[in-house]
Amino acid sequence: MTPAQRIRMPQWHHLEGSTTPKAEWYSIKNEASSAVIHIYNEIGGWGITADSFLQDLSAVSSGQIDVRINCKGGDVFDGIAIFNALRQHPASVTTKVDSLAASIASVIAQAGDERVMVQHSQMMIHDAHGVCIGGSGDMASMGALLERQSDLIADLYASRSGGSASEFRALMSAETWLTADEAVEAGLADRVVAPADMAAPKPSAILAELVAPEPVNWASVFANAVTNPLEGLE
């Protein structure tokens, strides 16, 4: 195995209607009006491979694709392939970060024609990581390869945000975590939305009593104590 095959950025898949086993962290629901894709685990390896993703994506005929993301990252090359496949799909693509788009998942989040962060979600960007076994020449080659991959990813961030690749390389080197609002400010997302179920709940009757108890008529209490001083005593 060459060093390039071990580059990462630190399960099954299912297309509804297919015979492949279903798992909760990756599913594609293809309907007439829109398709919904959930990416909820690792990219590549034992998680969502580019090959499986592209096979399922090719069966999507909807004009709108919504990609929901909660992913810690994974394989660089699989992630780039998924990004490119979504960018080249004829449908309009919306990526939505439900909780976390870390590492290469933050690249997949850039595939949307519209990029949305759900309130309280986060994005993390950093340099490509890798594992290499070999001599000093192998280590040097791996270091150069990692630099090349990080440069390419910084260029991708810059092209989608309007920023500069050098600025993103600095953020990546520092391993930068972004809140939803910060992702928008950095140009890596277009807007922040609140979850649909975040309407303020109505207080329960017990809570209402604790918060706003009935006022006490102290005049009546004192008057009763004067007229019936032994009331309540045994």
ChimeraX commands (.cxc) that place a marker at each C-alpha (Angstrom):
marker #1 position 0.00,0.00,0.00 radius 0.5
marker #1 position 1.42,3.38,-0.99 radius 0.5
marker #1 position 1.46,6.42,1.33 radius 0.5
marker #1 position -1.20,8.10,-0.82 radius 0.5
marker #1 position -3.65,5.35,0.03 radius 0.5
marker #1 position -3.36,6.09,3.74 radius 0.5
marker #1 position -4.19,9.78,3.66 radius 0.5
marker #1 position -7.07,10.74,5.88 radius 0.5
marker #1 position -8.57,13.77,7.54 radius 0.5
marker #1 position -8.97,13.10,11.32 radius 0.5
marker #1 position -21.17,0.61,7.75 radius 0.5
marker #1 position -23.11,0.10,5.50 radius 0.5
marker #1 position -24.92,2.22,2.91 radius 0.5
marker #1 position -28.46,2.12,1.62 radius 0.5
marker #1 position -30.56,3.40,-1.27 radius 0.5
marker #1 position -34.27,3.00,-0.58 radius 0.5
marker #1 position -35.69,0.45,-2.96 radius 0.5
marker #1 position -32.36,-1.38,-3.30 radius 0.5
marker #1 position -31.35,-4.71,-1.75 radius 0.5
marker #1 position -28.29,-3.39,0.11 radius 0.5
marker #1 position -28.48,-3.51,3.94 radius 0.5
marker #1 position -29.69,-0.33,5.60 radius 0.5
marker #1 position -27.81,1.59,8.28 radius 0.5
marker #1 position -28.97,4.68,10.10 radius 0.5
marker #1 position -25.89,6.76,9.30 radius 0.5
marker #1 position -26.14,6.68,5.50 radius 0.5
marker #1 position -29.30,6.67,3.44 radius 0.5
marker #1 position -30.61,8.15,0.19 radius 0.5
marker #1 position -34.35,8.63,-0.15 radius 0.5
marker #1 position -35.21,9.29,-3.80 radius 0.5
marker #1 position -38.63,10.86,-4.35 radius 0.5
marker #1 position -40.16,12.71,-7.27 radius 0.5
marker #1 position -39.81,16.18,-5.76 radius 0.5
marker #1 position -36.53,15.80,-3.87 radius 0.5
marker #1 position -33.94,13.31,-2.65 radius 0.5
marker #1 position -32.60,13.35,0.90 radius 0.5
marker #1 position -29.12,12.01,1.65 radius 0.5
marker #1 position -27.94,11.46,5.22 radius 0.5
marker #1 position -24.15,11.31,5.76 radius 0.5
marker #1 position -23.87,10.48,9.43 radius 0.5
marker #1 position -20.58,8.61,9.76 radius 0.5
marker #1 position -17.05,8.22,8.47 radius 0.5
marker #1 position -16.06,8.85,4.86 radius 0.5
marker #1 position -14.25,5.88,3.30 radius 0.5
marker #1 position -12.83,2.90,5.17 radius 0.5
marker #1 position -15.62,1.13,7.03 radius 0.5
marker #1 position -17.99,4.03,6.44 radius 0.5
marker #1 position -19.31,5.67,3.26 radius 0.5
marker #1 position -17.07,4.91,0.28 radius 0.5
marker #1 position -17.10,7.07,-2.84 radius 0.5
marker #1 position -17.82,4.03,-5.01 radius 0.5
marker #1 position -20.97,3.11,-3.09 radius 0.5
marker #1 position -22.08,6.73,-2.84 radius 0.5
marker #1 position -21.70,7.36,-6.57 radius 0.5
marker #1 position -23.60,4.18,-7.45 radius 0.5
marker #1 position -26.52,5.30,-5.33 radius 0.5
marker #1 position -26.32,8.92,-6.45 radius 0.5
marker #1 position -26.52,7.88,-10.10 radius 0.5
marker #1 position -29.99,6.47,-9.40 radius 0.5
marker #1 position -31.30,9.81,-8.07 radius 0.5
marker #1 position -33.63,11.44,-10.59 radius 0.5
marker #1 position -35.05,14.23,-8.40 radius 0.5
marker #1 position -34.45,17.85,-9.30 radius 0.5
marker #1 position -33.51,18.72,-5.71 radius 0.5
marker #1 position -31.00,16.94,-3.44 radius 0.5
marker #1 position -30.78,17.74,0.28 radius 0.5
marker #1 position -27.60,16.43,1.90 radius 0.5
marker #1 position -27.76,16.23,5.72 radius 0.5
marker #1 position -24.34,16.01,7.38 radius 0.5
marker #1 position -23.14,14.89,10.79 radius 0.5
marker #1 position -19.69,13.52,10.09 radius 0.5
marker #1 position -16.27,13.58,11.75 radius 0.5
marker #1 position -14.37,13.17,8.46 radius 0.5
marker #1 position -12.41,10.34,6.87 radius 0.5
marker #1 position -10.59,9.59,3.62 radius 0.5
marker #1 position -9.48,12.60,1.56 radius 0.5
marker #1 position -9.83,11.00,-1.85 radius 0.5
marker #1 position -13.27,9.50,-1.18 radius 0.5
marker #1 position -14.41,12.87,0.19 radius 0.5
marker #1 position -13.18,14.79,-2.84 radius 0.5
marker #1 position -14.88,12.26,-5.15 radius 0.5
marker #1 position -18.18,12.70,-3.26 radius 0.5
marker #1 position -17.81,16.50,-3.44 radius 0.5
marker #1 position -17.20,16.40,-7.20 radius 0.5
marker #1 position -20.08,13.98,-7.79 radius 0.5
marker #1 position -22.52,16.29,-6.00 radius 0.5
marker #1 position -21.20,19.36,-7.80 radius 0.5
marker #1 position -21.62,17.67,-11.18 radius 0.5
marker #1 position -25.10,16.28,-10.52 radius 0.5
marker #1 position -27.78,18.09,-12.57 radius 0.5
marker #1 position -30.03,18.52,-9.51 radius 0.5
marker #1 position -29.94,21.58,-7.29 radius 0.5
marker #1 position -27.99,20.55,-4.17 radius 0.5
marker #1 position -28.45,21.91,-0.65 radius 0.5
marker #1 position -25.99,20.78,2.01 radius 0.5
marker #1 position -27.10,21.14,5.61 radius 0.5
marker #1 position -24.82,20.57,8.60 radius 0.5
marker #1 position -27.04,19.11,11.31 radius 0.5
marker #1 position -24.34,18.90,13.98 radius 0.5
marker #1 position -20.75,18.48,12.75 radius 0.5
marker #1 position -18.91,18.74,9.44 radius 0.5
marker #1 position -15.32,18.06,10.43 radius 0.5
marker #1 position -12.25,17.52,8.30 radius 0.5
marker #1 position -13.12,16.14,4.83 radius 0.5
marker #1 position -16.84,16.39,5.71 radius 0.5
marker #1 position -16.40,20.17,5.67 radius 0.5
marker #1 position -15.31,19.78,2.03 radius 0.5
marker #1 position -18.45,17.78,1.20 radius 0.5
marker #1 position -20.47,20.58,2.83 radius 0.5
marker #1 position -19.06,22.91,0.17 radius 0.5
marker #1 position -20.75,20.89,-2.59 radius 0.5
marker #1 position -24.10,22.59,-2.06 radius 0.5
marker #1 position -25.48,25.23,-4.36 radius 0.5
marker #1 position -26.77,26.42,-1.00 radius 0.5
marker #1 position -24.78,25.61,2.15 radius 0.5
marker #1 position -26.73,25.70,5.40 radius 0.5
marker #1 position -25.62,25.42,9.02 radius 0.5
marker #1 position -28.28,24.40,11.53 radius 0.5
marker #1 position -28.14,26.51,14.67 radius 0.5
marker #1 position -25.59,25.12,17.20 radius 0.5
marker #1 position -23.83,23.02,14.54 radius 0.5
marker #1 position -20.06,23.29,13.95 radius 0.5
marker #1 position -17.46,22.95,11.23 radius 0.5
marker #1 position -13.81,21.98,11.68 radius 0.5
marker #1 position -11.01,22.41,9.14 radius 0.5
marker #1 position -7.43,21.16,9.41 radius 0.5
marker #1 position -4.49,19.88,7.38 radius 0.5
marker #1 position -4.57,16.43,5.83 radius 0.5
marker #1 position -3.20,13.68,8.06 radius 0.5
marker #1 position -1.57,10.43,7.04 radius 0.5
marker #1 position 0.26,7.28,8.12 radius 0.5
marker #1 position 3.47,6.12,6.49 radius 0.5
marker #1 position 5.70,3.09,7.11 radius 0.5
marker #1 position 9.11,3.13,5.50 radius 0.5
marker #1 position 12.46,4.86,5.34 radius 0.5
marker #1 position 13.34,8.53,5.40 radius 0.5
marker #1 position 12.63,8.85,1.67 radius 0.5
marker #1 position 9.12,7.47,2.20 radius 0.5
marker #1 position 8.56,9.89,5.07 radius 0.5
marker #1 position 9.71,12.85,2.99 radius 0.5
marker #1 position 7.48,11.79,0.09 radius 0.5
marker #1 position 4.53,11.43,2.44 radius 0.5
marker #1 position 5.14,14.90,3.87 radius 0.5
marker #1 position 5.19,16.41,0.39 radius 0.5
marker #1 position 2.02,14.54,-0.54 radius 0.5
marker #1 position 0.21,15.77,2.57 radius 0.5
marker #1 position 1.24,19.34,1.79 radius 0.5
marker #1 position -0.13,18.96,-1.73 radius 0.5
marker #1 position -3.48,17.63,-0.47 radius 0.5
marker #1 position -3.81,20.41,2.10 radius 0.5
marker #1 position -3.04,23.00,-0.59 radius 0.5
marker #1 position -5.72,21.54,-2.85 radius 0.5
marker #1 position -8.29,21.59,-0.06 radius 0.5
marker #1 position -7.41,25.19,0.83 radius 0.5
marker #1 position -7.90,26.12,-2.83 radius 0.5
marker #1 position -11.31,24.46,-2.73 radius 0.5
marker #1 position -12.33,26.41,0.39 radius 0.5
marker #1 position -11.11,29.62,-1.24 radius 0.5
marker #1 position -13.02,28.98,-4.46 radius 0.5
marker #1 position -16.26,28.40,-2.57 radius 0.5
marker #1 position -15.85,31.24,-0.07 radius 0.5
marker #1 position -14.21,34.07,-1.99 radius 0.5
marker #1 position -11.29,34.03,0.46 radius 0.5
marker #1 position -7.64,33.25,-0.18 radius 0.5
marker #1 position -5.99,29.84,-0.10 radius 0.5
marker #1 position -3.19,31.17,2.14 radius 0.5
marker #1 position -5.72,32.34,4.73 radius 0.5
marker #1 position -7.36,28.94,4.78 radius 0.5
marker #1 position -4.02,27.14,5.03 radius 0.5
marker #1 position -3.31,29.17,8.17 radius 0.5
marker #1 position -6.71,28.22,9.62 radius 0.5
marker #1 position -6.18,24.59,8.66 radius 0.5
marker #1 position -2.71,24.46,10.24 radius 0.5
marker #1 position -4.21,25.73,13.50 radius 0.5
marker #1 position -7.09,23.19,13.31 radius 0.5
marker #1 position -9.91,25.71,13.44 radius 0.5
marker #1 position -13.36,25.01,14.86 radius 0.5
marker #1 position -16.15,27.25,13.60 radius 0.5
marker #1 position -19.59,27.84,15.04 radius 0.5
marker #1 position -22.49,28.07,12.62 radius 0.5
marker #1 position -22.25,31.86,12.49 radius 0.5
marker #1 position -18.46,31.75,12.13 radius 0.5
marker #1 position -18.76,29.34,9.20 radius 0.5
marker #1 position -20.99,31.87,7.46 radius 0.5
marker #1 position -18.54,34.68,8.26 radius 0.5
marker #1 position -15.68,32.61,6.80 radius 0.5
marker #1 position -17.68,32.05,3.61 radius 0.5
marker #1 position -17.95,28.30,4.15 radius 0.5
marker #1 position -21.73,28.47,4.58 radius 0.5
marker #1 position -24.48,30.72,3.27 radius 0.5
marker #1 position -26.87,30.95,6.20 radius 0.5
marker #1 position -27.85,29.61,9.61 radius 0.5
marker #1 position -31.28,28.12,10.27 radius 0.5
marker #1 position -33.01,27.12,13.48 radius 0.5
marker #1 position -34.35,23.58,13.84 radius 0.5
marker #1 position -38.03,23.38,12.97 radius 0.5
marker #1 position -38.94,22.15,16.45 radius 0.5
marker #1 position -37.25,24.96,18.37 radius 0.5
marker #1 position -40.46,26.87,19.13 radius 0.5
marker #1 position -40.61,27.78,22.82 radius 0.5
marker #1 position -42.61,25.13,24.70 radius 0.5
marker #1 position -45.62,26.13,26.75 radius 0.5
marker #1 position -44.89,25.92,30.48 radius 0.5
marker #1 position -46.67,23.16,32.35 radius 0.5
marker #1 position -49.31,23.95,34.97 radius 0.5
marker #1 position -46.91,22.94,37.76 radius 0.5
marker #1 position -44.13,25.14,36.37 radius 0.5
marker #1 position -46.58,28.03,36.01 radius 0.5
marker #1 position -47.51,27.67,39.69 radius 0.5
marker #1 position -43.84,27.66,40.68 radius 0.5
marker #1 position -43.02,30.66,38.55 radius 0.5
marker #1 position -46.14,32.72,39.27 radius 0.5
marker #1 position -47.96,31.54,42.43 radius 0.5
marker #1 position -51.25,33.03,43.47 radius 0.5
marker #1 position -50.68,36.16,45.61 radius 0.5
marker #1 position -51.20,35.70,49.35 radius 0.5
marker #1 position -53.79,37.93,51.07 radius 0.5
marker #1 position -51.73,38.69,54.17 radius 0.5
marker #1 position -54.38,40.99,55.64 radius 0.5
marker #1 position -56.82,38.08,55.73 radius 0.5
marker #1 position -54.18,35.81,57.25 radius 0.5
marker #1 position -53.39,38.27,60.06 radius 0.5
marker #1 position -57.08,38.98,60.70 radius 0.5
marker #1 position -57.80,35.26,61.04 radius 0.5
marker #1 position -54.83,34.85,63.41 radius 0.5
marker #1 position -56.19,37.60,65.67 radius 0.5
marker #1 position -59.77,36.31,65.76 radius 0.5
marker #1 position -58.87,32.61,65.95 radius 0.5
marker #1 position -55.43,32.49,67.65 radius 0.5
marker #1 position -55.67,28.78,68.56 radius 0.5
marker #1 position -56.88,27.57,65.15 radius 0.5
marker #1 position -54.75,24.71,63.91 radius 0.5
marker #1 position -53.42,23.84,67.38 radius 0.5
marker #1 position -54.22,20.50,69.01 radius 0.5
marker link #1:1,2 radius 0.2
marker link #1:2,3 radius 0.2
marker link #1:3,4 radius 0.2
marker link #1:4,5 radius 0.2
marker link #1:5,6 radius 0.2
marker link #1:6,7 radius 0.2
marker link #1:7,8 radius 0.2
marker link #1:8,9 radius 0.2
marker link #1:9,10 radius 0.2
marker link #1:11,12 radius 0.2
marker link #1:12,13 radius 0.2
marker link #1:13,14 radius 0.2
marker link #1:14,15 radius 0.2
marker link #1:15,16 radius 0.2
marker link #1:16,17 radius 0.2
marker link #1:17,18 radius 0.2
marker link #1:18,19 radius 0.2
marker link #1:19,20 radius 0.2
marker link #1:20,21 radius 0.2
marker link #1:21,22 radius 0.2
marker link #1:22,23 radius 0.2
marker link #1:23,24 radius 0.2
marker link #1:24,25 radius 0.2
marker link #1:25,26 radius 0.2
marker link #1:26,27 radius 0.2
marker link #1:27,28 radius 0.2
marker link #1:28,29 radius 0.2
marker link #1:29,30 radius 0.2
marker link #1:30,31 radius 0.2
marker link #1:31,32 radius 0.2
marker link #1:32,33 radius 0.2
marker link #1:33,34 radius 0.2
marker link #1:34,35 radius 0.2
marker link #1:35,36 radius 0.2
marker link #1:36,37 radius 0.2
marker link #1:37,38 radius 0.2
marker link #1:38,39 radius 0.2
marker link #1:39,40 radius 0.2
marker link #1:40,41 radius 0.2
marker link #1:41,42 radius 0.2
marker link #1:42,43 radius 0.2
marker link #1:43,44 radius 0.2
marker link #1:44,45 radius 0.2
marker link #1:45,46 radius 0.2
marker link #1:46,47 radius 0.2
marker link #1:47,48 radius 0.2
marker link #1:48,49 radius 0.2
marker link #1:49,50 radius 0.2
marker link #1:50,51 radius 0.2
marker link #1:51,52 radius 0.2
marker link #1:52,53 radius 0.2
marker link #1:53,54 radius 0.2
marker link #1:54,55 radius 0.2
marker link #1:55,56 radius 0.2
marker link #1:56,57 radius 0.2
marker link #1:57,58 radius 0.2
marker link #1:58,59 radius 0.2
marker link #1:59,60 radius 0.2
marker link #1:60,61 radius 0.2
marker link #1:61,62 radius 0.2
marker link #1:62,63 radius 0.2
marker link #1:63,64 radius 0.2
marker link #1:64,65 radius 0.2
marker link #1:65,66 radius 0.2
marker link #1:66,67 radius 0.2
marker link #1:67,68 radius 0.2
marker link #1:68,69 radius 0.2
marker link #1:69,70 radius 0.2
marker link #1:70,71 radius 0.2
marker link #1:71,72 radius 0.2
marker link #1:72,73 radius 0.2
marker link #1:73,74 radius 0.2
marker link #1:74,75 radius 0.2
marker link #1:75,76 radius 0.2
marker link #1:76,77 radius 0.2
marker link #1:77,78 radius 0.2
marker link #1:78,79 radius 0.2
marker link #1:79,80 radius 0.2
marker link #1:80,81 radius 0.2
marker link #1:81,82 radius 0.2
marker link #1:82,83 radius 0.2
marker link #1:83,84 radius 0.2
marker link #1:84,85 radius 0.2
marker link #1:85,86 radius 0.2
marker link #1:86,87 radius 0.2
marker link #1:87,88 radius 0.2
marker link #1:88,89 radius 0.2
marker link #1:89,90 radius 0.2
marker link #1:90,91 radius 0.2
marker link #1:91,92 radius 0.2
marker link #1:92,93 radius 0.2
marker link #1:93,94 radius 0.2
marker link #1:94,95 radius 0.2
marker link #1:95,96 radius 0.2
marker link #1:96,97 radius 0.2
marker link #1:97,98 radius 0.2
marker link #1:98,99 radius 0.2
marker link #1:99,100 radius 0.2
marker link #1:100,101 radius 0.2
marker link #1:101,102 radius 0.2
marker link #1:102,103 radius 0.2
marker link #1:103,104 radius 0.2
marker link #1:104,105 radius 0.2
marker link #1:105,106 radius 0.2
marker link #1:106,107 radius 0.2
marker link #1:107,108 radius 0.2
marker link #1:108,109 radius 0.2
marker link #1:109,110 radius 0.2
marker link #1:110,111 radius 0.2
marker link #1:111,112 radius 0.2
marker link #1:112,113 radius 0.2
marker link #1:113,114 radius 0.2
marker link #1:114,115 radius 0.2
marker link #1:115,116 radius 0.2
marker link #1:116,117 radius 0.2
marker link #1:117,118 radius 0.2
marker link #1:118,119 radius 0.2
marker link #1:119,120 radius 0.2
marker link #1:120,121 radius 0.2
marker link #1:121,122 radius 0.2
marker link #1:122,123 radius 0.2
marker link #1:123,124 radius 0.2
marker link #1:124,125 radius 0.2
marker link #1:125,126 radius 0.2
marker link #1:126,127 radius 0.2
marker link #1:127,128 radius 0.2
marker link #1:128,129 radius 0.2
marker link #1:129,130 radius 0.2
marker link #1:130,131 radius 0.2
marker link #1:131,132 radius 0.2
marker link #1:132,133 radius 0.2
marker link #1:133,134 radius 0.2
marker link #1:134,135 radius 0.2
marker link #1:135,136 radius 0.2
marker link #1:136,137 radius 0.2
marker link #1:137,138 radius 0.2
marker link #1:138,139 radius 0.2
marker link #1:139,140 radius 0.2
marker link #1:140,141 radius 0.2
marker link #1:141,142 radius 0.2
marker link #1:142,143 radius 0.2
marker link #1:143,144 radius 0.2
marker link #1:144,145 radius 0.2
marker link #1:145,146 radius 0.2
marker link #1:146,147 radius 0.2
marker link #1:147,148 radius 0.2
marker link #1:148,149 radius 0.2
marker link #1:149,150 radius 0.2
marker link #1:150,151 radius 0.2
marker link #1:151,152 radius 0.2
marker link #1:152,153 radius 0.2
marker link #1:153,154 radius 0.2
marker link #1:154,155 radius 0.2
marker link #1:155,156 radius 0.2
marker link #1:156,157 radius 0.2
marker link #1:157,158 radius 0.2
marker link #1:158,159 radius 0.2
marker link #1:159,160 radius 0.2
marker link #1:160,161 radius 0.2
marker link #1:161,162 radius 0.2
marker link #1:162,163 radius 0.2
marker link #1:163,164 radius 0.2
marker link #1:164,165 radius 0.2
marker link #1:165,166 radius 0.2
marker link #1:166,167 radius 0.2
marker link #1:167,168 radius 0.2
marker link #1:168,169 radius 0.2
marker link #1:169,170 radius 0.2
marker link #1:170,171 radius 0.2
marker link #1:171,172 radius 0.2
marker link #1:172,173 radius 0.2
marker link #1:173,174 radius 0.2
marker link #1:174,175 radius 0.2
marker link #1:175,176 radius 0.2
marker link #1:176,177 radius 0.2
marker link #1:177,178 radius 0.2
marker link #1:178,179 radius 0.2
marker link #1:179,180 radius 0.2
marker link #1:180,181 radius 0.2
marker link #1:181,182 radius 0.2
marker link #1:182,183 radius 0.2
marker link #1:183,184 radius 0.2
marker link #1:184,185 radius 0.2
marker link #1:185,186 radius 0.2
marker link #1:186,187 radius 0.2
marker link #1:187,188 radius 0.2
marker link #1:188,189 radius 0.2
marker link #1:189,190 radius 0.2
marker link #1:190,191 radius 0.2
marker link #1:191,192 radius 0.2
marker link #1:192,193 radius 0.2
marker link #1:193,194 radius 0.2
marker link #1:194,195 radius 0.2
marker link #1:195,196 radius 0.2
marker link #1:196,197 radius 0.2
marker link #1:197,198 radius 0.2
marker link #1:198,199 radius 0.2
marker link #1:199,200 radius 0.2
marker link #1:200,201 radius 0.2
marker link #1:201,202 radius 0.2
marker link #1:202,203 radius 0.2
marker link #1:203,204 radius 0.2
marker link #1:204,205 radius 0.2
marker link #1:205,206 radius 0.2
marker link #1:206,207 radius 0.2
marker link #1:207,208 radius 0.2
marker link #1:208,209 radius 0.2
marker link #1:209,210 radius 0.2
marker link #1:210,211 radius 0.2
marker link #1:211,212 radius 0.2
marker link #1:212,213 radius 0.2
marker link #1:213,214 radius 0.2
marker link #1:214,215 radius 0.2
marker link #1:215,216 radius 0.2
marker link #1:216,217 radius 0.2
marker link #1:217,218 radius 0.2
marker link #1:218,219 radius 0.2
marker link #1:219,220 radius 0.2
marker link #1:220,221 radius 0.2
marker link #1:221,222 radius 0.2
marker link #1:222,223 radius 0.2
marker link #1:223,224 radius 0.2
marker link #1:224,225 radius 0.2
marker link #1:225,226 radius 0.2
marker link #1:226,227 radius 0.2
marker link #1:227,228 radius 0.2
marker link #1:228,229 radius 0.2
marker link #1:229,230 radius 0.2
marker link #1:230,231 radius 0.2
marker link #1:231,232 radius 0.2
marker link #1:232,233 radius 0.2
marker link #1:233,234 radius 0.2
view
